Amino acid sequence: MLLEAYGTLLEKGWQPVFRQARTHERALEHAFAMPAVLGRRTVSRTICALGRSDQDWSADYKIYSRSEWSSQLLFDPVLDDYLSRYRRGPIGIAFDDTRLAKTGKKVPGASWGRDPMSPPFQVNLLWGLRFLQAGLLFPHHRQGEVAARSLPVRFEEAPVVKKPGKRASQKERQAYRQLQKQRNLSVQTLQMMRELRRQWDDQGAALRRLLAALDGSFCNRTLFKADLDRIDLLARCRKDARLCFPAPSGQRRRYSTELFTPEQARQDPHRPWKRARIHLAGQFRWVRYKEVSGVLWQRGAGTRPLRLLVLAPQPYRLSRQARRNYRQPAYLLTTDRRTSIKPLLQTYVDRWQIEVNHRDEKSLLGVGQAQVRSPQSVPRHPAFVVACYSALLLASLRCFGLTRTAAYQPLPKWRRNAKRPSLLDLLTLLRKELHETPVSFLVPSKLAQNLITHAYT
């Protein structure tokens, strides 16, 4: 049963996280009730689902505001499972930032930022919290024609430095500019990479390199000029980035005077196209690419040699009778000069799974909907929900494998070609097992009944 696998995973994996046994038990109750709750995922609705609507609610809120535990340790079961499943090759991990919309003006860390859902011709603003997420890429396509899946291993707040007002002194403005350099998103991403690197070293994976798949916003000098130990970067770059080769030997200059862009490399007829077979859009496909080794990015990476990978536009059809369309080409810069092309291209394609994580966390699990204001609760509660999401995905892998089985509910007609279970399938199965399972130490009393009773409270 999914419920039993999920409960066993949290009971054993989270026991070292909490100092007190009662805090651990209460956290397990929240981990069972929160994903199954109907409607908005608030702490009050979780309390009602647990049957404590007529009791003191302070202990449930103090889990996030006062109890001593680290949100990073909640993801340890996922890291351990990955190392036991995949013992060779680089460790692919995707990094990306996301915003959680808020309405309260007194929420610590909330600020105005660009709305990622705004159209390109009109930039809108969004009041909310900024978080940085790291997703461990499980390459399921090694076992069959199943897409990779990203399991979150970090979800930490990345607040924006507050800008001083109009009446601020010159000293305050200088301090603000200094904090911008020390606490920007790229610097916090570097810190997260190094923390994960140290954790994998402690778990016996010191010989395996970490391959970080990044979006275009992380392709900058802060990351590419940083001193990274056994960490390789793979980032999408601009098509008009100015690249060059090293200057010929015997000259004092370091960079060649001849510049070129990734777009020019794609259109260069003297650079032949090559082919590689990777898992893309649900099946294995042949893709065309170009490779340019030993390039230098003067403004971004300095004298560090890089590899430029150009991925040709991929054709697709909206239907069998529709005309053939093409996606945009992709331009990648990587510091990894030893790994073959196929794992690099596959990791870049699998990076899209972190966008699936963002959609599931916000749309189905309601990350950020809890109405908390404590400085500790604001970053902790979203991280707790994401940790439950990651544990639920891992429990489904251990219980049913990579693909859908007869244990899941039948799919509607328009989704019968799905190969792997979605988060909605897992939540449906979890609610069904909660309704059919008798009361035990894992399932709180009358949880399934309270889910419907307090669905709109």
Backbone torsions as a table, in degrees:
resi	resn	phi	psi	omega
1	MET	NA	143.6	177.5
2	LEU	-64.9	-38.6	-179.6
3	LEU	-61.9	-42.2	-180.0
4	GLU	-69.0	-42.5	178.7
5	ALA	-64.9	-40.3	178.6
6	TYR	-64.9	-43.5	-179.8
7	GLY	-68.2	-41.8	179.0
8	THR	-64.2	-39.2	179.1
9	LEU	-63.0	-43.8	-179.6
10	LEU	-73.2	-36.3	-178.1
11	GLU	-64.8	-42.8	-178.9
12	LYS	-84.1	-39.7	-176.0
13	GLY	-74.6	-29.7	-177.3
14	TRP	-97.3	-2.1	-178.5
15	GLN	-62.0	-41.0	178.2
16	PRO	-73.3	-9.9	-175.2
17	VAL	-76.0	-40.9	-174.4
18	PHE	-101.9	137.9	-177.4
19	ARG	-75.5	-37.4	-177.1
20	GLN	-103.2	143.5	-179.1
21	ALA	-67.4	-35.3	-179.7
22	ARG	-68.6	-33.9	175.4
23	THR	-67.7	-38.2	177.2
24	HIS	-63.3	-43.3	-180.0
25	GLU	-64.9	-41.2	-180.0
26	ARG	-68.5	-36.2	176.5
27	ALA	-64.8	-37.5	176.4
28	LEU	-65.0	-38.6	177.6
29	GLU	-62.6	-41.8	177.0
30	HIS	-66.2	-35.9	-179.7
31	ALA	-67.8	-27.5	176.4
32	PHE	-82.4	-41.3	-173.5
33	ALA	-79.0	-39.1	-173.0
34	MET	-61.1	-48.1	179.7
35	PRO	-66.1	-29.5	-176.1
36	ALA	-87.2	-8.2	-177.8
37	VAL	-64.0	142.6	176.4
38	LEU	-95.8	141.5	-179.7
39	GLY	88.2	-150.6	-178.7
40	ARG	-71.0	139.3	-178.6
41	ARG	-89.6	76.4	176.2
42	THR	-101.4	163.1	179.0
43	VAL	-67.8	-37.1	-179.9
44	SER	-64.1	-39.3	178.6
45	ARG	-69.7	-32.8	175.0
46	THR	-65.7	-39.3	177.8
47	ILE	-63.2	-41.9	178.8
48	CYS	-65.1	-38.8	178.6
49	ALA	-64.7	-29.1	178.0
50	LEU	-81.5	-0.6	178.0
51	GLY	79.0	24.8	-179.6
52	ARG	-116.3	33.5	-179.1
53	SER	-70.6	-21.5	179.0
54	ASP	-105.6	19.2	179.7
55	GLN	-118.3	173.5	178.0
56	ASP	-68.5	128.5	-174.2
57	TRP	-97.2	-0.5	-173.5
58	SER	-64.6	-35.6	-177.9
59	ALA	-65.4	-32.6	179.9
60	ASP	-71.3	-33.9	177.4
61	TYR	-77.4	-29.4	-178.3
62	LYS	-71.5	-14.3	174.3
63	ILE	-57.9	-38.7	-176.0
64	TYR	-95.5	-23.4	-174.1
65	SER	-99.3	-26.6	-173.4
66	ARG	-127.9	-32.5	-175.9
67	SER	-62.8	145.8	-177.5
68	GLU	-92.4	104.8	174.7
69	TRP	-159.0	155.5	-178.1
70	SER	-106.7	131.1	179.1
71	SER	-68.1	-23.4	179.4
72	GLN	-66.3	-34.0	-178.0
73	LEU	-72.1	-15.7	179.4
74	LEU	-66.8	-21.6	-176.4
75	PHE	-97.3	5.6	-178.6
76	ASP	-60.8	-37.9	178.4
77	PRO	-59.9	-31.8	179.4
78	VAL	-70.2	-42.2	178.9
79	LEU	-63.4	-42.8	179.6
80	ASP	-64.2	-40.5	-178.9
81	ASP	-67.1	-37.9	180.0
82	TYR	-63.7	-43.7	-178.4
83	LEU	-66.8	-28.9	177.8
84	SER	-79.5	-27.2	179.9
85	ARG	-81.9	-46.4	-173.5
86	TYR	-120.9	104.9	-173.2
87	ARG	-98.1	-4.3	-176.9
88	ARG	-130.5	162.1	175.2
89	GLY	83.3	168.9	178.5
90	PRO	-68.2	154.2	179.9
91	ILE	-91.4	107.4	-179.5
92	GLY	-82.9	129.7	-179.1
93	ILE	-144.2	135.2	-177.4
94	ALA	-104.0	141.4	178.4
95	PHE	-122.2	140.5	177.2
96	ASP	-164.5	156.5	177.0
97	ASP	-107.3	156.2	179.4
98	THR	-147.6	157.9	-179.6
99	ARG	-116.4	137.5	176.4
100	LEU	-108.6	118.4	-176.7
101	ALA	-69.3	137.0	176.9
102	LYS	-130.2	159.0	177.8
103	THR	-113.2	-28.3	-179.5
104	GLY	-71.8	134.5	-179.2
105	LYS	-85.2	-5.2	-179.9
106	LYS	-112.5	19.6	177.4
107	VAL	-76.8	123.3	-179.4
108	PRO	-60.7	132.2	177.4
109	GLY	88.6	-9.0	-179.7
110	ALA	-74.1	144.9	-177.9
111	SER	-157.4	169.7	175.7
112	TRP	-84.5	139.5	178.3
113	GLY	-152.4	170.8	-179.4
114	ARG	-71.2	132.8	178.2
115	ASP	-77.8	118.0	-178.7
116	PRO	-66.9	-16.8	179.9
117	MET	-90.7	0.8	179.6
118	SER	-72.3	149.9	-179.8
119	PRO	-69.5	158.7	-176.8
120	PRO	-66.2	-23.4	-178.0
121	PHE	-89.7	-4.8	179.5
122	GLN	-148.6	106.5	-179.9
123	VAL	-80.3	120.8	178.1
124	ASN	-102.8	161.1	179.8
125	LEU	-108.3	150.9	-177.8
126	LEU	-134.8	128.5	176.7
127	TRP	-90.1	120.8	-178.4
128	GLY	179.1	-164.7	-177.7
129	LEU	-107.8	144.9	177.3
130	ARG	-107.4	130.2	-179.6
131	PHE	-125.1	151.2	176.2
132	LEU	-112.4	126.9	-176.2
133	GLN	-119.8	143.3	173.9
134	ALA	-122.2	127.1	-179.3
135	GLY	-118.5	125.2	178.9
136	LEU	-80.4	123.9	-174.6
137	LEU	-86.9	112.8	176.6
138	PHE	-89.4	109.2	-176.6
139	PRO	-78.3	78.5	-178.7
140	HIS	-67.3	-20.1	-179.8
141	HIS	-68.3	-7.3	173.5
142	ARG	-73.1	-24.7	179.5
143	GLN	-96.4	-15.1	-179.5
144	GLY	173.1	-173.1	-178.7
145	GLU	-82.7	65.4	177.8
146	VAL	-127.2	135.8	-178.3
147	ALA	-66.8	152.0	176.2
148	ALA	-65.4	161.2	178.7
149	ARG	-133.7	139.3	178.7
150	SER	-97.8	124.4	175.8
151	LEU	-109.3	118.6	-176.9
152	PRO	-60.7	139.1	175.2
153	VAL	-124.9	-6.0	174.9
154	ARG	-151.8	141.7	173.3
155	PHE	-151.4	93.6	-172.6
156	GLU	-122.5	147.3	179.7
157	GLU	-71.7	137.4	177.5
158	ALA	-125.6	76.6	-174.5
159	PRO	-68.0	153.4	177.3
160	VAL	-88.6	138.2	178.6
161	VAL	-66.1	129.4	-177.8
162	LYS	-70.5	130.3	-178.8
163	LYS	-79.1	135.4	179.2
164	PRO	-67.4	157.7	-178.8
165	GLY	-76.3	-177.1	-177.4
166	LYS	-68.3	-27.0	-177.8
167	ARG	-92.2	10.7	-179.3
168	ALA	-69.6	149.6	179.7
169	SER	-78.7	170.2	178.9
170	GLN	-65.4	-33.8	179.0
171	LYS	-66.4	-39.3	178.7
172	GLU	-68.3	-34.9	177.6
173	ARG	-68.0	-39.1	177.0
174	GLN	-65.2	-39.6	177.7
175	ALA	-65.3	-35.8	178.0
176	TYR	-64.8	-44.5	178.9
177	ARG	-65.0	-33.2	178.0
178	GLN	-70.0	-39.5	178.2
179	LEU	-68.0	-31.7	176.6
180	GLN	-60.4	-36.4	178.8
181	LYS	-75.7	-28.6	-175.3
182	GLN	-90.4	-23.9	-174.0
183	ARG	-125.3	27.0	177.5
184	ASN	-78.0	174.5	-174.0
185	LEU	-65.8	-36.5	-179.3
186	SER	-67.3	-39.1	178.7
187	VAL	-65.7	-40.3	178.6
188	GLN	-68.5	-31.3	175.1
189	THR	-66.6	-40.4	176.0
190	LEU	-59.6	-43.1	179.3
191	GLN	-63.3	-40.0	178.8
192	MET	-66.1	-40.0	177.6
193	MET	-60.6	-45.5	-178.2
194	ARG	-68.0	-34.0	175.8
195	GLU	-65.5	-42.4	177.3
196	LEU	-65.9	-37.3	177.8
197	ARG	-62.5	-43.0	178.2
198	ARG	-66.4	-36.8	179.9
199	GLN	-68.0	-40.2	177.2
200	TRP	-68.0	-31.9	175.3
201	ASP	-64.0	-39.9	179.3
202	ASP	-68.3	-25.4	-179.4
203	GLN	-93.0	9.9	174.6
204	GLY	89.1	17.6	179.6
205	ALA	-112.0	39.5	-177.2
206	ALA	-70.1	-24.5	-178.1
207	LEU	-83.9	-12.1	-179.0
208	ARG	-93.7	136.0	-178.8
209	ARG	-86.8	152.1	178.0
210	LEU	-99.6	124.9	179.5
211	LEU	-108.8	108.8	-176.4
212	ALA	-93.4	117.2	176.7
213	ALA	-92.6	121.4	-170.6
214	LEU	-124.9	155.6	175.3
215	ASP	-83.3	176.5	-177.0
216	GLY	-65.4	-26.2	-180.0
217	SER	-69.7	-17.6	179.0
218	PHE	-96.4	2.7	178.3
219	CYS	-87.2	83.3	-176.0
220	ASN	-145.8	175.9	-175.9
221	ARG	-70.6	-26.7	-179.7
222	THR	-60.5	-40.9	-179.2
223	LEU	-86.0	-42.2	-173.5
224	PHE	-78.8	-16.2	175.2
225	LYS	-99.3	-2.0	-178.0
226	ALA	-75.1	153.3	177.8
227	ASP	-86.4	102.1	-175.9
228	LEU	-111.2	124.8	-178.4
229	ASP	-94.8	112.7	179.6
230	ARG	57.3	35.3	176.0
231	ILE	-128.0	123.0	177.7
232	ASP	-109.4	144.9	-179.1
233	LEU	-106.4	142.2	174.5
234	LEU	-137.7	102.8	-171.9
235	ALA	-128.4	147.3	174.2
236	ARG	-79.8	132.2	-177.1
237	CYS	-114.3	170.7	178.5
238	ARG	-73.8	151.6	180.0
239	LYS	-76.1	-14.4	179.2
240	ASP	-108.3	19.0	175.8
241	ALA	-64.7	138.5	-176.8
242	ARG	-90.2	111.3	-178.6
243	LEU	-114.6	164.5	177.9
244	CYS	-157.5	179.4	175.6
245	PHE	-110.0	163.7	175.6
246	PRO	-61.9	150.5	178.6
247	ALA	-67.0	150.9	178.2
248	PRO	-59.1	150.3	-179.7
249	SER	-63.0	148.2	-178.4
250	GLY	94.8	-1.4	178.1
251	GLN	-110.2	155.7	-179.7
252	ARG	-79.3	-26.2	-178.6
253	ARG	-72.7	156.0	-179.1
254	ARG	-98.4	-30.6	-174.3
255	TYR	-112.7	144.6	175.8
256	SER	-70.9	151.2	-179.6
257	THR	-78.3	-16.9	-180.0
258	GLU	-86.7	116.6	179.7
259	LEU	-103.5	153.1	175.4
260	PHE	-148.0	161.6	179.9
261	THR	-113.3	160.9	175.4
262	PRO	-59.1	-32.6	177.9
263	GLU	-66.7	-38.3	177.0
264	GLN	-67.1	-35.8	176.7
265	ALA	-65.3	-34.6	177.9
266	ARG	-68.0	-36.8	-177.5
267	GLN	-89.1	-3.3	-178.2
268	ASP	-71.3	116.9	-179.0
269	PRO	-72.4	-16.6	-179.9
270	HIS	-80.0	-11.8	176.8
271	ARG	-101.7	109.3	-174.1
272	PRO	-73.9	152.8	174.3
273	TRP	-80.5	142.9	174.5
274	LYS	-118.9	168.7	-176.4
275	ARG	-124.7	146.2	176.0
276	ALA	-144.3	148.3	-178.0
277	ARG	-107.0	113.7	-178.9
278	ILE	-130.5	166.9	178.5
279	HIS	-88.0	117.3	-175.0
280	LEU	-144.3	131.6	175.9
281	ALA	55.8	44.5	172.2
282	GLY	91.0	-6.9	179.4
283	GLN	-156.7	168.9	178.9
284	PHE	-78.3	131.6	-177.2
285	ARG	-136.8	156.1	173.7
286	TRP	-89.9	129.7	178.5
287	VAL	-121.9	153.3	177.5
288	ARG	-102.5	142.3	-178.5
289	TYR	-149.5	162.5	171.6
290	LYS	-125.8	146.4	-179.5
291	GLU	-126.7	130.3	175.8
292	VAL	-125.5	111.5	-175.7
293	SER	-95.8	155.9	174.5
294	GLY	70.6	27.5	179.7
295	VAL	-84.8	157.4	177.9
296	LEU	-121.4	140.1	175.5
297	TRP	-116.1	96.0	-169.8
298	GLN	-61.0	-43.0	-176.4
299	ARG	-82.0	-17.6	-176.9
300	GLY	-108.2	-53.9	-175.0
301	ALA	-109.2	-5.7	179.9
302	GLY	69.8	-128.2	-178.2
303	THR	-92.0	5.8	179.1
304	ARG	-73.1	122.5	179.6
305	PRO	-70.7	139.7	-177.2
306	LEU	-126.7	171.5	172.0
307	ARG	-119.4	131.5	176.4
308	LEU	-101.2	126.5	177.4
309	LEU	-118.4	128.0	178.9
310	VAL	-114.7	118.7	-179.7
311	LEU	-101.4	123.7	-176.4
312	ALA	-67.4	154.7	176.9
313	PRO	-59.6	135.4	-176.7
314	GLN	-96.1	131.5	179.5
315	PRO	-78.1	152.6	176.5
316	TYR	-156.9	160.9	177.4
317	ARG	-129.1	137.3	176.0
318	LEU	-73.0	-26.2	174.6
319	SER	-153.8	174.3	-177.9
320	ARG	-68.3	-29.1	-179.0
321	GLN	-92.8	-8.3	-176.3
322	ALA	-77.4	163.3	178.0
323	ARG	-75.7	162.8	-177.9
324	ARG	-82.5	128.2	175.6
325	ASN	-111.2	168.1	-178.6
326	TYR	-131.8	139.6	174.4
327	ARG	-81.0	173.0	179.5
328	GLN	-75.6	148.1	175.1
329	PRO	-68.8	158.7	-179.7
330	ALA	-117.9	138.3	179.6
331	TYR	-121.6	121.8	-173.4
332	LEU	-121.3	140.5	171.2
333	LEU	-119.0	133.0	-179.2
334	THR	-137.2	146.8	174.7
335	THR	-88.7	-5.8	179.2
336	ASP	-84.3	111.9	-179.5
337	ARG	-108.4	6.8	-176.8
338	ARG	-112.9	-34.2	-177.7
339	THR	-69.3	146.4	178.1
340	SER	-66.4	166.7	-173.7
341	ILE	-68.6	-40.2	-173.7
342	LYS	-57.8	-48.9	177.6
343	PRO	-62.0	-32.8	179.5
344	LEU	-68.5	-46.7	178.8
345	LEU	-65.0	-37.3	179.6
346	GLN	-66.6	-39.0	178.1
347	THR	-65.6	-38.7	178.1
348	TYR	-65.3	-41.2	178.7
349	VAL	-66.5	-39.3	-179.3
350	ASP	-70.9	-15.1	-179.8
351	ARG	-61.1	-22.9	179.8
352	TRP	-61.5	-21.1	-177.7
353	GLN	-64.8	-23.2	177.3
354	ILE	-71.1	-26.7	173.6
355	GLU	-69.5	-34.2	173.8
356	VAL	-63.9	-37.8	175.7
357	ASN	-60.0	-45.5	179.1
358	HIS	-59.3	-42.5	-179.9
359	ARG	-64.8	-45.6	-179.4
360	ASP	-64.2	-42.8	-176.8
361	GLU	-64.9	-39.2	-177.2
362	LYS	-85.3	-44.5	-172.9
363	SER	-79.9	-40.4	-173.0
364	LEU	-103.0	-32.4	-179.1
365	LEU	-102.7	-10.7	175.8
366	GLY	64.9	41.2	177.3
367	VAL	-64.4	128.6	-178.9
368	GLY	94.3	-2.3	-179.8
369	GLN	-84.2	-14.7	179.5
370	ALA	-66.5	136.7	-177.7
371	GLN	-95.4	81.7	-179.7
372	VAL	-122.5	148.8	-177.8
373	ARG	-127.7	-10.2	180.0
374	SER	-63.5	139.6	-179.3
375	PRO	-56.6	-28.3	177.7
376	GLN	-86.7	-33.2	-177.8
377	SER	-70.8	-33.2	-176.2
378	VAL	-58.5	-47.4	176.8
379	PRO	-84.8	-22.3	-174.1
380	ARG	-76.4	-44.9	-175.0
381	HIS	-62.7	-46.0	175.7
382	PRO	-60.2	-38.7	178.3
383	ALA	-65.3	-35.8	177.7
384	PHE	-64.6	-42.6	179.8
385	VAL	-65.3	-41.9	179.2
386	VAL	-66.0	-35.9	176.9
387	ALA	-65.0	-38.3	175.4
388	CYS	-63.9	-40.8	177.6
389	TYR	-61.1	-44.8	179.5
390	SER	-65.5	-40.5	178.5
391	ALA	-66.5	-34.7	178.4
392	LEU	-67.0	-40.0	175.9
393	LEU	-64.0	-41.4	179.7
394	LEU	-67.5	-37.6	178.4
395	ALA	-63.9	-37.3	178.2
396	SER	-67.2	-35.6	177.2
397	LEU	-64.9	-42.4	-179.0
398	ARG	-71.4	-31.9	-173.4
399	CYS	-87.1	-43.6	-172.5
400	PHE	-120.1	-8.5	-179.0
401	GLY	90.9	-160.0	-172.2
402	LEU	-83.5	-32.5	-171.3
403	THR	-107.9	172.9	177.7
404	ARG	-71.0	145.7	177.3
405	THR	-127.0	-179.3	179.5
406	ALA	-70.2	-10.7	179.7
407	ALA	-69.9	-26.4	-179.4
408	TYR	-80.9	160.4	177.9
409	GLN	-68.2	145.9	179.1
410	PRO	-60.2	142.1	-179.1
411	LEU	-82.1	153.3	172.0
412	PRO	-66.5	168.1	-172.3
413	LYS	-61.3	-35.1	-176.4
414	TRP	-80.4	-0.1	179.9
415	ARG	-128.2	20.1	-173.9
416	ARG	-76.7	-4.5	177.3
417	ASN	-94.6	3.2	-179.9
418	ALA	-66.6	133.7	-177.3
419	LYS	-95.4	-32.9	-177.6
420	ARG	-118.6	154.0	-179.4
421	PRO	-73.6	143.3	175.8
422	SER	-91.8	172.9	177.7
423	LEU	-64.5	-34.9	177.7
424	LEU	-63.6	-36.5	175.1
425	ASP	-63.4	-40.2	-179.5
426	LEU	-68.4	-40.3	179.1
427	LEU	-66.9	-38.2	177.4
428	THR	-63.6	-43.4	179.0
429	LEU	-67.6	-37.3	179.9
430	LEU	-65.1	-43.3	178.4
431	ARG	-65.6	-37.4	179.0
432	LYS	-64.2	-44.0	180.0
433	GLU	-69.5	-32.3	175.4
434	LEU	-64.5	-35.2	179.8
435	HIS	-73.3	-33.7	-175.1
436	GLU	-93.4	-17.0	-175.6
437	THR	-84.4	133.3	175.4
438	PRO	-68.6	166.7	-177.3
439	VAL	-64.8	133.3	178.0
440	SER	-146.3	-174.6	179.6
441	PHE	-70.0	-17.0	178.9
442	LEU	-88.0	-36.4	-174.7
443	VAL	-105.0	119.6	176.2
444	PRO	-63.6	158.1	-176.5
445	SER	-66.4	133.5	175.6
446	LYS	57.6	32.2	-178.9
447	LEU	-67.2	-45.5	-178.6
448	ALA	-63.4	-38.0	178.9
449	GLN	-68.7	-38.8	-178.9
450	ASN	-70.1	-26.6	178.8
451	LEU	-60.7	-38.7	-179.8
452	ILE	-82.7	-37.7	-177.9
453	THR	-63.4	-41.7	-176.4
454	HIS	-106.0	32.2	-178.1
455	ALA	-68.0	-28.9	-175.9
456	TYR	-127.1	34.5	177.7
457	THR	-91.0	NA	NA
